[in-house]
Amino acid sequence: MNEEFSEFLNKFLIVLKKQFGITSKSLANVLDISPNTLTNWKKSSNNINRKLLQRFLSYIDQFYKTNSKTIDSDISLKKIINQLYIETYKLCNKELSTHKLRKINEEKLLDTRRKYFKINFNKLICFIKQVANLYEVDYDTDKSDFLKLQGYQKKELYDNLISLKLISRNVHGYLSVQKELAKILDVSEAQVSRWKNGLDYPSNENLLKLAFFCNKSSEVAFSLFELNNDDIASMFIKSPYYAMRIEEFEREYFDCLKLVISQTIGKEIFSNLVREKNYLLAYEDEDTEIVKKLLFRDCIILLKESFDILNLKISFENWLIEQTAFGTDFFYINIVEPFKLDTNDDFYKYAEKIDDGFKFLRNYLSYNQSFYLLREYVLTDYSILNMAVHVLKILHDNNQDFSEWYHKESEVYADNNYIREGCRNLCASLTSRKKIGGINYFEAFFEQFWKLILYKNIAVNTDIWPVDSIFPNDGVGILYQIEINYKLVASIISNQSKEKNNINIANFQIYNNLQYLEYGKELFEEILFSDSSIEYKKKFDESGGEFDIVKDLEKKYQKVLDFQTSWT
């Protein structure tokens, strides 16, 4: 409803009663509506009901015709009735347009779902047929390029489709995917055929069956967008889900370890232990030196590629020297802040400038956007030029030739397959530091520890995270470092657990956290040291190829569920 309608309705009801002797109850009877509905209209607190409003609109029209002489002679009354008629009419049409729009949107959504369902259902059938054809040659090898899945996950896909009898052949030698699908979904083959040809859209019940069959939580998973082969393959493997839930527990327990150490011995004492025993793999400024070099490189290349657009006769090096006067007092007078990279915030500041600059450059070259942003925020930006001055100074002090340095640093950009990693992302891998500078050893240790845990099952990626070149590049080295890091943490927790009964009742949270760590210790250690690619390979080799990673992950996942249930 709206306030204008309610305002003029109230005035109309007062006039009806005073001048015509018609009460609200009498009006409700005439309109065949409940008195409560009329009361809600007066309060503007009822949803729009077009049928009832149309009934009221007809009443107003008839009332005016019956009492036109009286109404026309009273300007105030005429205004009330006219305005009430207008507001009622507006509400009727608003409801009509809303209803029509809702109906149109529902029809469009259903058409979209029908369209994508047909596409995806056909893709599902084609995918299963293709996988069936590959089974014999691809199960124990990685010869096919059709599936991106490799190793145990590829075998898991095949095994699951075999258990569903979707990649078996019948006695006549042709694939019977539709027949088996019909059995699984408990529908007729004719129904499957109608879905495949887009003649039918499944009922909600059958959509739920299909979602359950494909391990999807949504009954419209097949109807929202077009799926690719990787999407379909992921529906028939469960190991990623097991691994995700296992890692969630690992992170939860890890966070509790970190919290308890900060609650008990404190961050400062722990930081001193880390610093004195050299637990950090990187030396003091190793990470900043790596990122700094990459920022310098990207800054100069950004300026060079922007400079090339100007098509000037002067060389880039000479232009750069002219723009900055090679760090003379004239240049520095115009700079708001001196160049510094002392804290992580300093790095992020310049990283954002460079990333934004590359965005403006791309938009100009690829989307014909204005050159203004490139000129203002790259070619004449004091922060960008200030960093460039610093680069020139370093090269000058080290007797390095600028052209040679630039040629070497820009070689990677010549590769058409090269994708520049955002400078912000590079900065995200920097070791935690205090605001005034210096490593925050407490945070740095746990950042390192967690990265080591993540690298148990994936290769160290120095393309995306150049700073991670400090980590061992093999599984044995990673596990060894995990063991060193964990021993430090575990020894502290062990000592605190012995004293937990002496903890003041006011520190119940600490007591409870220590209980949690004690209770989950065995499970955490099992996952920490056995859930790794190198351990899985070792077990596989020792078992003569009989070890099943998926079953092992499922067991660990079940243990996590049991622990979480019992702890709760």
N, C-alpha and C positions, 0 to 999 in steps of 0.2 A: 504494500500500500504506500501512499505518500501523504505528507502532512497537509497539503492543499486539499486533497479529497476529504480527509477527516475534518478539517476546519469547516468546509462548506456543508458537509453532512450534518455536523453538530448544529450549525445555524439553521439548516433546513428543518431538522427535527423539532427545534424550538418553535419555529414558525408553524409547522404542522399542528403542533399541540395547542398553541395559543390561538391561532386564527382559524384552524380547520377542525380542531378537536380530535385529531388523529394521534394516538399515542405510538410510542416505539413498538410496543407489543402488537398493536393493531397492524402496523406497517409490516412487521415480521410475518404476521399471519397472511397478509395479502401477498407478500413476496414468496411465501412458503419457505422461509428460512428460519433458523433458530434465533431467538433473541440474543443469544451469545454471539452469533455471527455479526449481528448489527452492532453490538457493544464493541466487538473487536475492530470493526470498521471505524467506529468512533475514536478508538484509541490508536488507530493505524498500526495494529499489532497482528494482523492476519495476513496469510499468504494470499496472493491473487487467485481468485476463482472466476474464470471468465464467464462461465454459465450463469453464476449468481449475479455478477455485475451486469451482464446483458439483460437479465431479468429486471434489475433495478433501473437500468437505463430506459427500458421500455416503460416502466412505471412513471419515471420523471416526465417522459414524453407525453404519456397519456394524461398525467396530472396537469401538465401545462395546457393541453388542449381543452380539458374539462373546466379549468379555472382561469382561462386566458384573460377574461375581462378583469378579474380581481388582480391578477398578477401584473398585467400591463399598466394598471393604475397605480401600482406601488413600485417605484424605481428600485428601492432597496431589495424588495422581495424578488423582483425580476433578475437583478444582478446575482443574487444568491443562487437561484435556480439555474440561470445560464452558466454560471461558473461551475456549479456542481455537475451539470450535464457534460461540460467540457472535460473536467477532471475524470469523471467516470468513463467517458468515451476514450480518453487517453490510456486509462488503465486497461480497458478492454483490448485495445489495439496493441498495447505493450505485451500483454499476455499472449495475444495471438502471434505477434512477431517472435516472441521468445519461444513459443511452442513450435512455430515453423522452423526457426533456426536450430532448435534442439533436434527436431526430426531430421532436418537436412544433415546436420553433423553426425547423427547416429547412422544415417544411410551412407554417408561418405566413409565413416569408420568401418562399417560392415563391408563396403565395397573394397576398401584397402585390405582388410583382413582376408576377404575371399581371394583377392589377387595374390597376396603374399603366401597364403596357405597353399594355393595351387602350385606356385613356383617352388616353395620349399618342400612340399610333399613329393613332388617329382624329383627334386634334387636328392632327397633322402633315398628314394628307390634307386636312382642312378648311382648314388654313392655306394650303397650296399652291393649292387651288382658289380661295380668296378672293383671294390675291395675283394669280393668273392673271386673275381678273375685273377687277382694278384696273389691270393693266399698261398698257393703252392710254391711260387717263385720268390715271394717276398717275406714269408714268415720268419725265416732264419737268416735273412740277408737284408741289406738296405739298398737293394738295387733300384727300387721304384722311386720316382720323384712325385708320385701322386699324393702320397701322405707326407706331411711335414713331421709327423711323429716319428721318433727314432727309438731304438733299443727296446727297453721293457715296456714302454708305453704303447709302442706299435703292437707288440705281442698281446698286451692287455686288450687292445681294441679287437684284434682278431679273436682272442679267446672269448670275449664277451659276446661278439656276434655269432660265434659258433654255438655258445651255450643257449642263445636265443633261437638257434637253427635258422638264422637268416643268411648264412653264407654256405649252406650245404646245398648240394644238387639232388634233384629227385632222380628216379630210375630212368627217365627219358633223356636225361643229359642236359636239361635246360634249367635256368634259375627259377625258383618259385618264390621270389621275394614277396609278391603281393598276396600269395596264398598264406605264407607264414605270418605276414603282418595281420591279415584278417583273423588268424587264430589268436595271435597275441592280444589284439585289441577287442576280440570277441565280437566281430562284425562279419558280415558276408563279404565274399570276394567281390561281388557286384558293388557293394558299398565302397570298398577300397578303390575300385575302378572309377566310380563316380567322383570320388574325391580327387583322384589323379587327373581326371579330365575337366575338373572345375564345375561339374554339374551340381554338386552338393557342397554345403559347408557343414562341418561336424557340429553336432549338438554339444552343449556344455559338458555333458557326461563323457562324450567321446574325446573331447579336447583334453579333459582331465586324464583320461586313459593314455592318450598320446604323450602328454606331459610326463606322466609317471614312467612310461616306457622309455622316454628320452632323458630321464633324470633331471627334469626341469621343474622348478617350483611354480612357474606360471602356466596356466592352461592355454594362454595365447602366445606361447613362445614361438610357435610356427607362423604366427600371423602378424607380427609387428614390423618386420623388416626382412630383407632378403638375406638368407644365410649362405655362407660359403662352405667349402669342404672342411675347412679347419673347425668351423662352428659345429658342423655335424659330427665330426670325429670326436670332439670334446664331450659330446653327449653320451658316448659309450665308454668313457674311461673315468674311473673314480679316484685313481691315485693322486691327481692334483688336489682334490678335495681333502683326502687323507693328509697329504703333506702340509696343506694350509692349516688344518686344525692342529696338527702336531706342532707346527711352528708358532701358532698362536699361544699354545701352552708354554712352549719354550720361552717366548717373549714375556709372558705373564710372570713366569718363575724368575726369569732374568731381572725383570724390573723390580721384583720383590727383593732379590739379592742386593741390588743397588740401593733400594730404599732402606733396608735394615742396616746396611753399613753406614749410611748417612745418619741414621737414627741412633746408632750405638757408638762406634768409635769416632764418628764424625768425618766430614769431608777433608778437613785439614790434615789430620793424622794419616788418613788413607793416601792423600796426595803426596805426603812426604815419603811414604813407603814406595809408591810408584816411582817417584823421582829418584830416590836414593838407590833403588835396585834396578833402575833402567828398564822398567817394564814396557815402555813405549818403544815401538819398533822404529819410529822415525826420530831423527835427531831434532833438536830444538826448532829450527826454522825450515826443515826440509820441505814440508808441504807448501809453505808460502813461497819458497823459491821456485817450485814447480809451477804453481798457479801464476805467479808473477810473470814468468817468462811467456806463458800463454796469453796473458792479458796484454803484454807488450806487443807480442806478435799480432794479435787480432786488432789492436788499436792502430798500428801502423798500416796494416792491410786495409782496414776500413777507410782510413784517410786516403790511401793510395787509390783505391777503387772509386772513391768519391771525387778525388782530384782528377782522375782520368775523364770524367764526364765534362769537366770544364774545357778540355781540349786546348790547353794553354801551350805556348811554345817553350816555356821554361820546364826544366826537369822537376820531377817530384821532390827530389832531395833538396834542390835549391829553393823550390817553393816553400818547403817545410822550414828551411832555415830562415827564409825571409819572414814567414808568418810568425815565427817564434823568436826571431832575432837571436836564435840559438841560446835562449835562456838569459838574455841580457836584462838589465834592470828595467828597460823600457817595457819588456814583455811582462815581467813579474809585477810591475806597478798595476797592470790591468787585471791581475788575477786575484780573486777574492780570497782563496786559500792556497797555502803552499802545498806542493805535492807530497803526499805521505801515504804509505801502506803499512801502518803499524798494527791496526786491529782488523778483525774480520769485517767490521762495518765499513772500514776504508775500502777493502777489496770489493765488497758488494756495491758500494757507491760507483766505483769505476766500471764494474761489471755491467751494471744497469745502463750506464751511458753507452757502453760499447754495444750491448745487445739491442738497445733502442736504435742506435745508429745503423746497425745492419738491417733492422726492420724497415727504417726509412729508405735505405738504399734499395732493398728488395722491392718495396712498394713503388719506388720511382721507376726502376728498371722493368719490372714485370707488370705493373698495373697502371702505369702512366700517371702516377700521382704527383702532386706538386713538388718542385725542387726546393721549396722554401724550408721544409723541415730538415732536409739534408744540409742545406747551407747554414741554418741557424744552430743545429744541434750536433753537427759533425765538423764541417770545415771552419767554422768560426767559434766553436765551443771551447772555452778556456780549459775545462777539465780534460777534454780529449787532447788538446794541444799541449797542455801541461805535462801529460803523460808522455807525449811524443818528445818533448824537450828532454825529459828524463832518460828516454831511450837513447837519444842522440848523445847525451852526456856520457852514458855508460859506454857506448861504442867508442866515443872519442877517447875516454880515459883508458880503454883497453886496446887502443890502436887498431880497432876493427874497422874495415871498410864498410860503409853503409850499404852500398850496392850488393856486395857479396853477402852480407848478412841478410838483406831483404830477399835475395834470390833463394837462399837456402831455406829461410823461414816460410816462404810462400809456395814452396814446391808442393806441399800437401794440398793446397788449394787448386793445383793444376789437375788433380785427379777428379774426373767427372763424378765418381762415386763417393767422393768425400762429402760428409755432412758436418758442418761446423757445430761443435758442442757449445751450447749457450754458456757464456761466461758466468752467469748466475749459478748454473749447475756445477761448474768447476769450483766455485766458492763454497758450495754446499758440502764439499768433501774436506774443507779445511778443518784442522783440529780446533776444538773449542778453546777459546782464549778469554782472558779477563778483559773487561772493558778498557782498562788502562794498559793493556798489553801483557804478554806473557801467557804461557800455556795454563789452562785450567786442567790440572792433572787428573782430578777426579772425573770430570766429564770425558776427557780425552781417553782415559783408560777404558771406560765402559763403551765409548763409541768404537774403539778399536776391538774390544772383546766381541761386541755384537757383529761387527763386520766379519770377523774371523768365523763366527758361527754361520753367517750367511754364505761364506765362501766354502763351506764344507761340501756343498752340492753344486756349485757353479764355479766356472773358471774366473780368475781375477781379471776384471775388465779394465785395462789401463787406457783404452780408447775413450771410454765415457768418464772414468775416474782416474786420471793420470796420477793423482796422489797415491792411489792404491798400489803403485809399483813397489812400495815398501813391503808389501805382503809376500810371503813365499808363493811361488808359482806352481806348487804341486800340493796334492792332498796330504801327503805325509807331513810336510812342513806346516801346513795349516793346522792339522790335528795336534801337532807338537806344541804350537803356540797356544792353542786353545787349552791344552793341559796345563801349561805354565800359568796362564791367566786365571784359570779356574782354581788351581791350587791356592793361590793367594786369597781369593775370595772365600773359598771353602774353609780355609784354616781360621779366618776371622769369624765366620758364621758358626763354626764348631765351638770356638771359645765362648761366643756369646750364648749359644744354646745351653752350655753347661751352667751358665749363670742366670738363665731365664727365670727360674723359680724365685730368684731374689729381686726380680724386677718389681718396682712399686706398682700397686694396682692402678695408679693414675696412668701408667704407661701400658695399658692393656693392649693397645694397637701393636706395640713392639712385641709383646708376648705372643699375640695372635699370629703375627707375621713369622716369628721364629717357629711356631708350631707348624705353620703352613710349609715353611722351608724344610723342616725335619720330615714331615709327612710325604712331601713330594720329591725328596732328595734322590731316592733310588731311581724313580722314573725319569727325572731330569737328567741324571748322569747317563742312564741307558740311552736316551735320545741324543744327548750331547756328544757322545763318543761313538755310537753305532749308526746313527742316522747320517751317514756321509757317503759320498760317491765312492771313495776309496775303500771303505769298509764293505760296501755292497759288492764291489768288484772282487775283493778278497774272498768273501763268502761264496760268490758265484764260482770263482776259480777252484776253491777248495772242494766244492760240492760237485764238481764236474759238470757245471751248467744246470744243476737241478734247483739251485736257490731261486726263489720267487720273490722279487722285490715288492711286488704289489701286495702279496699276502703278508709280507713283513710289515709294510706300511699300514695295512689294515689292522694287524695285531697291535701295533703301537697306537694307532688311532683309537682302538677299543680300550686300551689301557688308559689313555687320556680321558676318555668319556667316563670310565669307571672311577678314576681318581676324582674328577670334577664332581661326579654325583655323590661319592662318599664324603668328600670334603665339605660340600654344600650341606 
